[in-house]
């Protein structure tokens, strides 16, 4: 059976933010940084609802880099 396009590898659901949107929302982050501080930074950087939703779904831990945040964001999307 064919896989749904939104679940196929390297395919995003239309409502999921692009990695560059997440990176833009986290501009100025000083790592390591916890989830709550990342959320506050994203809010202050004007992140849209999709970015905020993904960040909210992430595990509550410290992230040591933007790459770590993006890996976690991809996991929860």
ZAFI-807313 format. One record per residue: x, y, z of N, C-alpha, C, O in turn. Coordinates in steps of 0.05 Angstrom, whole numbers, plus 5000, padded with zeros to 4 digits. Last residue first. Example, Ala and Ser with C-alpha at 12.3 -4.5 7.8 and 13.67 -1.06 7.14 Angstrom:
BEGIN
525749555142527349795143525850015157526850235161 526448865156524649105156526449345156528549345169 
# end
This chain:
BEGIN
514153315289512353395268510953145258509353165240 517953095324515253145334513253215312510853185316 522553075292521552835305518652865313517052675311 523453595277522753395256521653145268519853025256 524853795328522453895314521553705292519153655289 529653525337527353475354524753565341522753435343 532753755296532353465297529953395314528253225306 532554295311531354215286530853915285528853825275 535354285360532554365360531154275334528954165335 540354115341538953945360535954025361534253845363 541654565309541254295297539754105315538053955306 542354955347540054975329539554705316537254635311 544454635410544954765384542354785368540254665375 542954385456545654505455546254645429548454765426 537354435497538354385470540954525468541254765476 534454125554536254325543537254245516537854015511 527353945552530153905558531854135548530754315535 521653705539522553915557525353855566525753715587 520453575470521053485497522153715513523453895502 515653945430518353835435518653755464517253855482 510854205424510853905424513453785432513653545439 512354735420510854645444510854345446510754245469 514554745369516354785392514954695418516254585435 509854675339511954475338513754505363514454305375 507055155353505854885358507954675359507954495376 510555545333510055525362508855255370509555145390 510055445278512655415292512255385322513455215334 504555565271505655295265508255245279508755025290 504156105286502855895301503855625296504055455315 510556445278507756395272506656155288508256025302 514756875318514156615305511156575300509556665316 517057355336514657365319514057095305512957095283 520957355373521857385345519557365326519957375301 518257245419519257515416520257565387520357795379 517156695409514956895411515957175406514757325391 522356495411520856475386518456675386517956805366 523556605465525156735443523556725417523456925403 519856265490519756555495521256705473520356915464 521655765471518955865465518756165469517556305452 526755755494526455745464523655845456523456005437 525355745547526755975537526655985507526456205495 522855235549521355475556522655735546521355915536 527154885534524754915517523255165523522455305505 533755175545531454995551529055065533528955275520 540055185514537555325520535355125524535054935509 547155275510544755115513542355275522542655475536 545655805462545555515471547655465492549755595491 542056325452544656265465544555995477543455955499 538956565393538956375415541756335426543656315410 538456885349539557005374539656815397540256905420 532756585322535056765318535856895344534257005358 528456255321530456215343532956385340534956335352 525656375276524356415302526256405325525856525346 529256195238528756475240527456545267528056755279 528855635246531455775251531056075254532256195272 523555565230524255505258526955655264527155775286 523955705177522155855194522855815223522656005239 527555325158528455595159526555775175527455975186 524354845161526654885179527555175180528355265202 517355025157519854955144522154995164521955165182 511854765195513754975187516154865174517054635179 506054445168508554425184510454645175510754695151 501754445135501554615159504154605176504354755195 502854065094502754355088502754545112503654765110 507653605117504853675115504753975110506454115120 513453445078512153585101509253605095508353625072 517852935062515453085054514153195079513853055099 522052595074522652855062520153005052520453185035 518152005069520652135077521052395061520552405037 511052075079513351985063515852135072515652365080 506852315102508452135119510852025104512551895116 504252595063505152745087506952575105508352685122 502852185027504952375020505952525045508352585046 502051535053500851795050503151995045505151985059 504650985015504751155039503551425033503851535011 501150454985502750694983502550855009500450865022 501749765000500050005000501850255000503850255014 
# end
